[in-house]
Amino acid sequence: MANTKFEYRLSFASPAFLGNAQQQAQWRTPPIKSLIRQWWRVVKAPQVRYKLSDLRAAEGALFGTASDDGAVKSHRSLLRLRLSAWDDGKLTNWPPGEPKTSHPEVKFPVGSDLYLGFGPLEYAKGTGTSLGVSKSSGQRRTAIDDKAHAELRLMYPDAHGPELDAALQLIAWFGTLGSRSRNGWGSMQISHAQFEPLTRPSLETLRVTRSLADCLDEEWPHAIGKDSAGPLVWKTRVTGDWRQVMKELARIKIAFRTQPGLSLTNASPGTFSNRHLLAYPVTNHPVNGSEWGGQGRLANQIRFKLLRENNQLVGVIAHLPCRLPDSMARQVRTDKDSQCEVWQAVHSVLDNNATRLA
């Protein structure tokens, strides 16, 4: 079996809260392999007609499996990764000069870094935003800055080349790593001559888009959504350094989360509101129910990325839609049509505040 070998240069366009078990920043291969796996699923899903059992079988064949089931034999991954170095992150103090942005539900302007990075970042009166302290180790976090880079070598069987090439192209456009990465932190920049600029034709060539209504038939993110206006992918109108673009992404996120139809201003305690569909938990607004409560989790479907284009950074926004899990939906009585309406309202705000792929 012939193997393909490729080398890529990796860096981050925004600080990455990517680390080890002590939450100290470090370049590591497992998160990179997980990122490849994540976007490989998006590439592979239409080939197996979105049938989860078939997808899992194909995933196990490529990425390896450990099983005690006699029907499935354990084997190592066919994808091999090697980093040039597992260096520690050098960002030990959060840089000053954090921009502020207004929030209609908060009395004072909020720091845009803190808004998008709460958790890895914390706020203290008098000192402002800083890297947070790990609850498990008691150590202050570190991060990988936007000046660091590493070389990545991949090796895999030739037969899997087209799928992995497509997955790596998606990572170049949309891939992020580390804590709060869906908010744009840890925006991976992966360089290779094979990669295309992010345009509507180049995205559609990969055949990884699916209508919003069809995406909401599944409970897991498996495609980039689309509607009558095209793929659900936008670019920010603001460009510049990472801080300028992150401020713009914060403004846009606040805009679609606090629009009148998603406001929590008059929400009764413990009840479900449309805002909860976007991501859960919501600070100070828990939902009653065994599937919700304090342990319920919904990952953000709207994903942010900083992408380097023409020697400057631009923000990229992509929606990978999926429906609310049935176990949660039954407890709050929301159906596919109502979920579709909420997402259409979000897309309308994004259309007004950013630019669809041309």
Secondary structure, DSSP 8 states (H G I E B T S, - for coil): --EEEEEEEEEESS-BB-B-TT--BB--HHHHHHHHHHHHHHHHGGGGTT-HHHHHHHHHHHH-B----TTS--B--S-EEEES---B--B-S--S---EE--TTSSS-EEHHHHHHBTTEEEETTTEEEE-B-TTT--B--BB-TT-EEEEEEEEEGGGHHHHHHHHHHHHHH-B-SBTTTBTTTBEEEE-TT-----HHHHHHTT-EEEHHHHTTSSS--SEEEETTEESEEEEEEEESHHHHHHHHHHHHHHHHSSGGG--TT--TB---THHHHSB--TT--B-STTSTTT--B--SEEEEEEEETTEEEEEEEE------HHHHHHHT--HHHHHHHHHHHHHHHHHHSEE--
